[in-house]
Amino acid sequence: MEPAFTSRFQTTSWSLVVAAGKPDTEARAALASLCQTYWRPVYSFVRRTGYPPDEAQDLAQSFFTVLMEKNYLGDANRQRGRFRSFLLTSVKHFLANEWDRANALKRGGGQTLVSIDVMEAEGWYGSSAVELTTPERLFERRWALAVLGRVMTRLRADFADLGKAPLFEKMSVFLNGDPDGAHYEVLAAELGMSSGALRVAVHRMRRKYRNILRAEIAETVSTPEEVDDEIRFLLSALSK
């Protein structure tokens, strides 16, 4: 049986929405966590909508502030659907209706909940190839990358908690494919273990990865039955 996830990772997506909708210090911390995870797809959407980097930076930062200030999160209901759709709808609404309010917030010294470095953001936004896709599809792709990035962070932390961070860094190259036996032999020798033992360790790592992915996705949908469909959507978004 896989060990339970460490407590610091038990609040994500919809559970964070619930916490972030409450007017207290814990809520601010929850929203900060949401910002940290999802500012990149939000920035990419705003950027692809037509705003230059500096304006996209301001809008992405203001979006999360207004999200809290307008209590959108407090009104959010997990039963309404997928967190991905909720976030995309919210940022669309923000861009359509909240520009003046966002500027007022900025002039009034409203708190910035997420720090965005334009150079990092532009690197995440991508090359000129993004011009061939719609803002919605770009959001979906960047969303998928953000989710997978969070899964990797959780997986890496689980290995670190067990004192196996170096082992994970070596084995992680096997997550997305099964190379020929020579690669196993070389790494096994480097790690001082048999190739059979390494294959078992890689199998367990992949199983843990799948479990964490399902747990992460489960926090973004309304029902357990939607998990597989959302995973298929995620993989489809990455292939577009």
Protein Blocks (a to p, Z undefined) as FASTA:
>chain_A
ZZdddfklmgghjlmmmmmmpccfklmmmmmmmmmmmmmmmmmmmmmnopafklmmmmmm
mmmmmmmmnommmmpcfklmcfklmmmmmmmmmmmmmmmmmmmmmmnopacfbdcdfklm
mmmnopfklmmpcfklmmmmmmmmmmmmmmmmmmmmmmmmnopmmmmmmmmmmmnoccdf
klmmmmmmmnopafklmmmmmmmmmmmmmmmmmmmmmmmcfbfklmmmmmmmmmmmmmZZ
